[in-house]
Amino acid sequence: MAEKRNGGFLEADHIERALAAGNLAWWIWDVETGHVDYSPEKATMLGYDPSEFPNTVYEITDLIHPEDHDKTMNAMRDHLTGKKALYEAEYRMQTKDGGYLWYYDRGMISQKKSDGSPAVLTGIVINFDPWKKAEQAIRLANTKLNLLSSITRHDILNSVTVLLGNLEFAREEATPATEAYIDKALASAKTIQRQIEFTRDYQNVGITEPKWFTVSDLVERAAAQISLKTIAIEKKLPKVECYADPLIERVFYNLIENAIRHGGSRISRISFSCREEEGGIALLCEDDGSGVPEDKKSAIFVRGYYTNTGFGLFLSREILSITQMTISEEGIYGEGARFAIHIPKGSYRIV
């Protein structure tokens, strides 16, 4: 009779069926001999009969798509040498009929030799193809939509530019009775222009996969794009990296530009630092300018609040939210602004 635990059976057949139901297969690699044992699904996923599928790591890795081979081998090498705690890779595997199927592969050293070197690796592979194809379809659809948006935006901005030019000419010939109407039309046209330009930045949020960025480098690159004049940039940052949308540099640019624009004539420094807080850390951007009134601390992150400067803080909040980061203003009015980027655990690392 099969052994029972918590009311369930621990028969190997049940485990195999559960793995098959999830498009999963296990594998065990003897590092010294190169021999690989695996569950039948590893072969049947690719259209092979288990009896004809190769059982050495060298033959199996020859089936990896040439474009994915090196990065997959590097991922395995990083684990074997101790650089990474786990082996983890996504790659295409050749099927029996000559096509390719996306695999997600993950494993780890399960047994070591007496000298501490790897002896056996154990892991799983997942038929990742349906998800990968869906991801590619979404990416293609986004590419087409962005292209359409870009073309449409370009045409609208050209028309708005012509409109603004004609309104300026009309203003030169305006009578006192019509000048006020022309000024209102100019203001409206400029608002449309800013809104259309904002869509160019906003459409790029979340398009590219997040990755790790060194915070001090982000500050340096952002500051290099702005005329600071006599304003000093101070960095009191540890060697910390954050996991963010590639537009994260724009966030630091917006914070520096916002401090210069709204800090008043008294501003002389902008400093960046870091503090620990419950659930993560906060990156702080502080200045010695005029600060933000208490009743405006939330409103400044609303789209279009600063009508003369665009949507910088709103866009910053949206960029940060891609990886569950948030931003708040906590300075004292009259003493300076202090923006805090709150980064949860898992989205930062000290290096």
Order of alpha helices (4+ residues) and beta strands (2+ residues): beta-beta-alpha-beta-beta-alpha-alpha-alpha-beta-beta-beta-alpha-alpha-beta-alpha-beta-beta-alpha-beta-beta-alpha-beta-beta-beta
